[in-house]
Amino acid sequence: MHGTGLLLVRRDGALNWFCSRRCFVYMTKHKKDSRRIKWTSFYGKERRA
């Protein structure tokens, strides 16, 4: 998916790649926890480790 999406660079240097503006707004403006959303790569990570 080159050329699409949005890259967010946080102050601590963490990179967050979003596939669309809709995903970006959902995660940043609404302050959702990525560990509880199934379509993120962090979903269930704490239980798997």
C-alpha positions in Angstrom: 0.0 0.0 0.0 2.6 2.5 -1.0 1.3 6.0 -1.6 -1.8 5.7 0.6 -2.4 6.1 4.3 -1.0 8.4 6.9 2.2 8.2 9.1 2.1 9.7 12.6 5.4 10.3 14.4 4.9 10.8 18.1 7.2 12.9 20.3 8.9 9.9 21.7 9.8 8.7 18.2 7.2 6.0 17.9 5.8 5.5 14.4 2.1 4.8 13.8 1.0 3.9 10.3 -2.7 4.2 9.5 -4.3 2.9 6.3 -6.7 5.8 6.0 -7.8 9.0 7.6 -10.8 7.2 9.1 -8.4 4.9 11.0 -6.3 7.8 12.0 -9.2 9.8 13.5 -10.6 6.7 15.2 -7.4 6.0 17.0 -6.2 9.5 17.8 -9.2 11.7 18.3 -11.4 9.1 20.0 -8.4 7.8 22.0 -9.1 4.1 21.4 -6.8 1.5 23.0 -5.2 -0.5 20.2 -4.9 -3.6 22.5 -8.7 -3.9 22.6 -9.4 -3.5 18.8 -9.3 -6.6 16.7 -8.0 -5.1 13.5 -4.8 -3.8 15.0 -1.6 -5.8 15.3 -1.5 -5.2 19.1 -4.8 -7.0 19.7 -4.3 -9.8 22.3 -0.6 -9.2 22.5 -0.5 -9.2 26.3 -2.3 -12.5 26.4 0.0 -14.1 23.8 3.2 -13.1 25.6 
